[in-house]
Amino acid sequence: MQVSSLNEVKIYSLSAGRSLPEWLSDRKKRALQKKDVDIRRRIELIQDFEMPTVSTKIKVSRDGQYIMAVGTYKPRVRCFDTYQLSQKFERCLDSEVVTFEILSDDYSKIVFLQCGRFVEFHSQHGHYYKTRIPKFGRDFCYHYPSCDLYFVGASSEVYRLNLEQGRFLNSLQTEASESNACDINPVHFLFAMGTAEGKVECWDPRTRNRVGLLDCALSSVTADTEIEGLPSISALKFDGALNMAVGTSTGQVLLYDLRSSNPLIVKDHHYGLPIKSIQFHHQLDLIISADSRIIKMWNKDTGKIFTSMEPEHDINDVCLYPNSGMLMTANEAPKMNIYYIPVLGPAPKWCSFLDSLTEELEENPESTVYDDYKFVTRKDLENLG
């Protein structure tokens, strides 16, 4: 377990350390664990929590029992059962997944938006149904009151697929040339979509009319920002009834109150990379925003940095386990990272031992990185040749 600290916030990386090759026999694995200190010290929280090459998206089911991740190659989805701390099932798919959504409380209803314009539905037993949308999709969200799926992508239209009637409904005609992200407010179900022109269009699903337009590209350029080209919207997330965070392709996060067209705060990541993911942490009033290089946690009222993490590999997605201090990332590497930050909250029920483990570590400070090494002088080097 690797420990890092920034702004006196301890971050425990639970997936640090080397993983053992799958083809080793149990006997050899045990022998390696006896010999190798790194392997002996590591914590394998969920068995085989990885993908063959790359993981792209990661989500937790509403009941908190299942963690689902998609990746390549071959395109596949893996479901991990937290109560068993192991993989429940794996399914291979025909084409790569752009994004997916878990519609049920557990893993029994999943929708995948695939890069070949396919929308694939899975039930508990496996593949259930497959259909196609007219243009390539980039994001989608589910409107629970009307059972509508809203798809946005390389088109000015927003496609609506009704799951109760099992057919497409009239599309929403927007002013955008293309859209990259969308979200539905969990309180009053306002539908918002982020466009390639750097605007956010808000629609009322009940009347199917546009009720608002925000020009985020204009607001994201402040006196101290340097950007190249027009900022398009790359991430979008609602918080409660009135707050909305918008991430741009040039690395800014804007926090809006829906009653105002001016952002409450503009936070720059200073890397110029598109914002991949935005999460809210309500207990400490934090926003967790991530681009492919860094995850930043900052206060949503002041913009002051709480802490940040720079993983070894590029980040594709970030998922905050509900009501806990656990954070998971999908990366450009086989291993999916798990971080535990005690300040954010307790460990989830299924791994409550982490709390006592980290308390012990704080009582007995960990030996330094160099404990297993011997330092040599120039003279020693000459003697060794």
C-alpha positions as CSV (number, residue, x, y, z in Angstrom):
1,M,0.0,0.0,0.0
2,Q,1.5,3.3,-1.2
3,V,0.9,6.4,0.9
4,S,1.2,9.9,-0.4
5,S,0.2,13.2,1.3
6,L,-0.6,16.6,-0.2
7,N,-2.0,19.5,1.9
8,E,-1.8,17.0,4.9
9,V,-4.4,14.8,3.2
10,K,-3.3,11.1,3.3
11,I,-4.0,9.2,0.1
12,Y,-3.6,5.4,0.2
13,S,-3.1,3.7,-3.2
14,L,-4.5,0.2,-2.7
15,S,-3.5,-1.0,-6.2
16,A,0.1,0.0,-6.1
17,G,2.7,-2.7,-6.4
18,R,3.2,-5.4,-9.0
19,S,0.5,-7.9,-9.9
20,L,1.3,-11.6,-10.3
21,P,1.1,-13.1,-13.8
22,E,-2.0,-15.2,-14.3
23,W,-0.1,-18.1,-15.8
24,L,1.9,-18.8,-12.6
25,S,1.0,-21.9,-10.6
26,D,-0.2,-21.4,-7.0
27,R,3.0,-22.9,-5.7
28,K,5.1,-20.4,-7.6
29,K,2.9,-17.5,-6.5
30,R,3.4,-18.5,-2.9
31,A,7.1,-18.8,-3.3
32,L,7.2,-15.3,-4.9
33,Q,5.2,-13.9,-2.1
34,K,7.7,-15.2,0.4
35,K,10.7,-13.9,-1.5
36,D,9.5,-10.5,-2.9
37,V,8.8,-7.8,-0.3
38,D,6.7,-5.7,-2.7
39,I,4.3,-8.6,-3.4
40,R,4.1,-9.5,0.3
41,R,3.2,-5.9,1.3
42,R,0.6,-5.3,-1.4
43,I,-3.2,-5.4,-0.7
44,E,-5.4,-7.0,-3.3
45,L,-8.7,-5.5,-2.3
46,I,-10.7,-7.1,-5.2
47,Q,-9.3,-10.1,-6.9
48,D,-8.2,-9.5,-10.6
49,F,-9.5,-5.9,-10.6
50,E,-8.1,-5.2,-14.0
51,M,-8.6,-5.4,-17.8
52,P,-6.4,-7.2,-20.4
53,T,-5.0,-3.9,-21.8
54,V,-7.0,-0.7,-21.1
55,S,-10.1,0.2,-19.0
56,T,-12.3,3.1,-20.3
57,K,-15.3,3.5,-18.0
58,I,-16.1,2.4,-14.4
59,K,-19.4,2.7,-12.4
60,V,-20.9,1.4,-9.2
61,S,-24.5,0.0,-9.1
62,R,-27.0,1.9,-7.0
63,D,-27.1,-0.8,-4.3
64,G,-23.3,-0.5,-3.9
65,Q,-22.7,-4.2,-4.3
66,Y,-21.4,-4.3,-7.9
67,I,-18.6,-2.4,-9.6
68,M,-18.8,-2.6,-13.4
69,A,-16.0,-1.6,-15.8
70,V,-15.6,-1.7,-19.6
71,G,-12.4,-2.0,-21.5
72,T,-10.4,-3.5,-24.4
73,Y,-9.0,-5.7,-26.0
74,K,-11.3,-7.5,-26.9
75,P,-14.1,-5.1,-26.0
76,R,-15.6,-6.5,-22.8
77,V,-17.5,-5.7,-19.6
78,R,-16.4,-7.0,-16.2
79,C,-18.6,-7.1,-13.1
80,F,-17.1,-7.3,-9.6
81,D,-19.1,-8.4,-6.6
82,T,-17.9,-6.4,-3.6
83,Y,-19.4,-8.9,-1.1
84,Q,-17.3,-11.7,-2.6
85,L,-14.3,-9.4,-3.3
86,S,-14.0,-11.0,-6.7
87,Q,-15.2,-11.0,-10.3
88,K,-18.8,-12.1,-10.8
89,F,-18.8,-12.3,-14.6
90,E,-17.2,-11.1,-17.8
91,R,-18.9,-10.6,-21.2
92,C,-17.2,-9.9,-24.5
93,L,-18.9,-7.4,-26.9
94,D,-18.8,-6.9,-30.6
95,S,-17.4,-3.4,-30.6
96,E,-15.8,-0.9,-28.1
97,V,-18.0,0.8,-25.6
98,V,-18.2,4.6,-25.6
99,T,-20.1,4.7,-22.4
100,F,-22.7,2.6,-20.4
101,E,-25.4,3.0,-17.8
102,I,-26.7,0.7,-15.1
103,L,-30.5,1.1,-15.2
104,S,-31.4,-1.2,-12.3
105,D,-30.3,-1.2,-8.6
106,D,-28.0,-4.2,-9.3
107,Y,-26.4,-5.5,-12.5
108,S,-29.5,-6.9,-14.1
109,K,-30.2,-4.1,-16.6
110,I,-27.4,-2.4,-18.4
111,V,-27.3,-0.3,-21.6
112,F,-24.1,0.0,-23.7
113,L,-23.5,2.8,-26.3
114,Q,-20.9,1.3,-28.7
115,C,-18.7,3.1,-31.2
116,G,-20.3,1.4,-34.2
117,R,-23.6,3.4,-33.6
118,F,-25.0,0.3,-31.8
119,V,-27.0,0.4,-28.5
120,E,-26.9,-2.9,-26.7
121,F,-29.1,-4.0,-23.9
122,H,-28.1,-6.6,-21.4
123,S,-30.2,-8.4,-18.8
124,Q,-29.1,-10.7,-16.0
125,H,-28.5,-13.7,-18.3
126,G,-26.5,-11.7,-20.9
127,H,-27.2,-10.0,-24.3
128,Y,-30.9,-9.1,-24.6
129,Y,-31.3,-6.7,-27.6
130,K,-29.4,-4.6,-30.0
131,T,-30.4,-1.6,-32.0
132,R,-28.8,1.3,-34.0
133,I,-28.9,5.0,-33.8
134,P,-28.6,7.1,-37.0
135,K,-25.4,9.0,-36.1
136,F,-22.4,8.1,-33.9
137,G,-23.2,8.6,-30.2
138,R,-20.8,10.2,-27.6
139,D,-22.9,10.1,-24.5
140,F,-26.4,9.2,-23.3
141,C,-28.6,9.5,-20.2
142,Y,-31.8,7.9,-18.9
143,H,-34.9,9.9,-18.0
144,Y,-36.6,7.7,-15.4
145,P,-40.2,9.2,-15.3
146,S,-40.8,8.6,-19.0
147,C,-38.4,5.6,-19.6
148,D,-36.6,7.6,-22.3
149,L,-32.9,7.2,-23.3
150,Y,-31.4,10.5,-24.7
151,F,-28.5,10.0,-27.1
152,V,-26.2,12.9,-28.1
153,G,-23.3,12.7,-30.6
154,A,-22.1,13.7,-34.0
155,S,-25.4,15.3,-35.0
156,S,-27.6,18.3,-34.2
157,E,-30.4,16.0,-33.1
158,V,-30.9,14.3,-29.7
159,Y,-32.3,10.8,-30.3
160,R,-34.9,9.6,-27.9
161,L,-35.5,5.9,-27.5
162,N,-38.5,4.9,-25.3
163,L,-37.9,1.7,-23.4
164,E,-41.6,1.2,-22.4
165,Q,-42.9,1.3,-26.0
166,G,-39.7,0.0,-27.5
167,R,-39.4,2.5,-30.2
168,F,-37.7,5.8,-31.2
169,L,-39.7,9.0,-30.5
170,N,-39.3,12.4,-32.3
171,S,-35.8,13.7,-31.9
172,L,-35.0,17.0,-30.2
173,Q,-33.7,19.5,-32.8
174,T,-30.9,21.6,-31.3
175,E,-28.8,24.5,-32.6
176,A,-25.5,22.6,-32.1
177,S,-23.5,21.0,-34.8
178,E,-22.4,18.2,-32.5
179,S,-22.7,17.3,-28.8
180,N,-20.2,15.7,-26.5
181,A,-21.9,15.2,-23.1
182,C,-25.3,15.2,-21.4
183,D,-26.9,14.8,-18.0
184,I,-30.4,14.8,-16.4
185,N,-31.0,16.6,-13.2
186,P,-32.0,14.1,-10.4
187,V,-34.5,16.5,-8.8
188,H,-36.5,18.2,-11.5
189,F,-35.3,16.1,-14.5
190,L,-34.0,19.0,-16.6
191,F,-32.0,17.6,-19.6
192,A,-28.7,19.4,-20.3
193,M,-26.3,18.8,-23.2
194,G,-22.8,20.2,-23.8
195,T,-22.1,21.2,-27.4
196,A,-19.0,21.3,-29.6
197,E,-19.4,25.1,-29.8
198,G,-18.9,25.5,-26.0
199,K,-22.6,26.0,-25.1
200,V,-24.9,24.1,-22.8
201,E,-28.5,23.7,-23.9
202,C,-31.2,22.9,-21.3
203,W,-34.4,21.2,-22.4
204,D,-37.6,20.4,-20.5
205,P,-38.5,16.7,-21.2
206,R,-42.2,17.4,-20.4
207,T,-42.7,20.0,-23.1
208,R,-39.7,19.0,-25.3
209,N,-38.8,22.7,-25.6
210,R,-35.5,24.4,-25.0
211,V,-35.6,26.4,-21.7
212,G,-32.1,27.8,-21.5
213,L,-28.8,28.4,-23.2
214,L,-25.4,29.0,-21.5
215,D,-22.3,30.2,-23.3
216,C,-19.6,28.4,-21.3
217,A,-16.8,29.0,-23.9
218,L,-17.1,32.8,-23.3
219,S,-17.1,32.4,-19.5
220,S,-14.2,30.0,-19.3
221,V,-11.7,32.5,-20.8
222,T,-10.6,34.7,-17.9
223,A,-7.7,37.1,-17.7
224,D,-5.1,34.5,-16.6
225,T,-6.1,31.6,-18.9
226,E,-4.3,30.8,-22.1
227,I,-6.2,28.6,-24.5
228,E,-5.8,27.5,-28.1
229,G,-9.0,27.2,-30.2
230,L,-12.6,27.3,-29.1
231,P,-13.4,25.4,-25.8
232,S,-16.0,22.7,-26.4
233,I,-17.9,21.0,-23.6
234,S,-16.3,17.6,-22.6
235,A,-18.1,16.9,-19.3
236,L,-21.3,17.8,-17.5
237,K,-22.7,17.0,-14.1
238,F,-25.7,18.2,-12.1
239,D,-25.6,18.6,-8.3
240,G,-28.9,18.9,-6.5
241,A,-31.7,21.0,-8.0
242,L,-29.7,24.1,-8.8
243,N,-26.0,23.5,-9.3
244,M,-24.3,22.3,-12.5
245,A,-20.6,21.8,-13.2
246,V,-19.3,22.0,-16.8
247,G,-15.9,20.8,-18.0
248,T,-14.3,22.1,-21.2
249,S,-11.9,20.6,-23.7
250,T,-9.3,23.2,-22.7
251,G,-9.1,22.1,-19.1
252,Q,-11.5,24.5,-17.2
253,V,-14.3,23.5,-14.8
254,L,-17.2,26.0,-14.5
255,L,-19.7,25.8,-11.6
256,Y,-23.1,27.3,-12.3
257,D,-26.2,28.2,-10.4
258,L,-29.0,27.5,-12.9
259,R,-30.6,30.8,-12.0
260,S,-27.6,32.8,-13.4
261,S,-25.8,32.8,-16.8
262,N,-22.5,33.7,-15.1
263,P,-20.4,30.9,-13.5
264,L,-20.0,31.1,-9.7
265,I,-16.4,29.9,-10.1
266,V,-14.0,29.0,-12.9
267,K,-11.3,26.4,-12.0
268,D,-8.4,25.9,-14.4
269,H,-6.5,22.6,-14.4
270,H,-3.5,24.3,-16.2
271,Y,-2.8,21.3,-18.4
272,G,-4.9,22.3,-21.4
273,L,-6.3,18.7,-21.5
274,P,-10.1,18.0,-21.8
275,I,-11.9,17.4,-18.5
276,K,-12.9,13.7,-18.4
277,S,-15.0,13.4,-15.3
278,I,-16.7,15.6,-12.6
279,Q,-17.9,14.3,-9.3
280,F,-19.4,16.1,-6.2
281,H,-18.5,15.3,-2.6
282,H,-21.3,16.8,-0.5
283,Q,-20.0,16.2,3.0
284,L,-16.9,18.4,2.5
285,D,-18.4,20.6,-0.3
286,L,-15.8,19.4,-2.8
287,I,-15.7,19.0,-6.6
288,I,-13.5,16.2,-7.9
289,S,-12.5,16.9,-11.5
290,A,-10.2,14.9,-13.6
291,D,-8.4,15.2,-16.9
292,S,-6.2,12.5,-18.3
293,R,-3.2,13.5,-16.1
294,I,-4.5,14.7,-12.8
295,I,-7.4,14.4,-10.4
296,K,-8.1,17.6,-8.5
297,M,-10.3,18.0,-5.4
298,W,-11.2,21.6,-4.7
299,N,-13.7,23.6,-2.6
300,K,-16.7,24.5,-4.6
301,D,-17.2,27.9,-2.8
302,T,-13.6,29.2,-2.8
303,G,-11.9,27.1,-5.5
304,K,-9.1,26.3,-3.0
305,I,-7.3,23.0,-3.7
306,F,-8.0,20.4,-1.1
307,T,-5.7,17.7,-2.6
308,S,-4.7,16.2,-5.9
309,M,-3.5,12.9,-7.4
310,E,-1.3,12.2,-10.4
311,P,-1.5,8.5,-11.3
312,E,1.3,6.9,-13.3
313,H,-1.0,6.2,-16.3
314,D,-3.5,8.4,-18.2
315,I,-6.9,8.5,-16.6
316,N,-10.0,7.6,-18.6
317,D,-12.7,7.8,-16.0
318,V,-13.1,8.4,-12.2
319,C,-15.8,6.9,-10.0
320,L,-16.4,7.9,-6.3
321,Y,-17.8,5.0,-4.3
322,P,-21.0,6.4,-2.6
323,N,-20.8,7.7,1.0
324,S,-17.2,6.7,1.4
325,G,-13.6,7.9,1.0
326,M,-12.9,5.4,-1.8
327,L,-12.1,6.5,-5.3
328,M,-11.6,4.3,-8.4
329,T,-10.1,5.1,-11.8
330,A,-10.1,3.5,-15.2
331,N,-6.7,4.0,-16.9
332,E,-4.7,3.5,-20.0
333,A,-3.2,0.4,-18.3
334,P,-4.4,-3.1,-17.4
335,K,-4.8,-2.3,-13.7
336,M,-7.7,-0.2,-12.4
337,N,-6.6,2.0,-9.5
338,I,-8.3,2.1,-6.1
339,Y,-7.5,5.0,-3.7
340,Y,-8.7,5.4,-0.1
341,I,-8.8,8.9,1.3
342,P,-9.9,8.7,5.0
343,V,-10.6,12.4,5.2
344,L,-13.4,12.1,2.6
345,G,-15.2,9.4,4.5
346,P,-15.1,5.9,6.0
347,A,-14.2,2.8,4.1
348,P,-17.2,1.0,2.4
349,K,-18.9,-1.7,4.5
350,W,-17.4,-4.5,2.5
351,C,-13.8,-3.4,3.3
352,S,-14.3,-1.8,6.7
353,F,-10.9,-3.3,7.7
354,L,-9.2,-0.5,5.8
355,D,-10.1,1.9,8.6
356,S,-8.3,0.0,11.3
357,L,-5.4,-0.7,8.8
358,T,-4.9,3.0,8.1
359,E,-5.2,3.9,11.8
360,E,-2.5,1.5,12.6
361,L,-0.3,2.9,9.8
362,E,-0.7,6.4,11.2
363,E,0.2,5.2,14.7
364,N,3.3,3.4,13.5
365,P,4.7,5.5,10.7
366,E,5.7,3.3,7.7
367,S,9.3,2.6,7.1
368,T,10.8,4.6,4.3
369,V,11.0,3.5,0.7
370,Y,14.8,2.8,1.1
371,D,14.6,0.3,3.9
372,D,15.1,-2.7,1.7
373,Y,18.1,-1.1,0.0
374,K,21.7,-0.5,1.0
375,F,23.4,2.8,0.1
376,V,27.0,2.5,-1.2
377,T,29.8,5.0,-1.4
378,R,32.0,5.7,-4.4
379,K,34.7,3.7,-2.7
380,D,32.3,0.7,-2.4
381,L,31.5,1.0,-6.1
382,E,35.2,1.0,-7.0
383,N,35.7,-2.1,-4.9
384,L,32.7,-3.8,-6.6
385,G,34.2,-2.8,-10.0
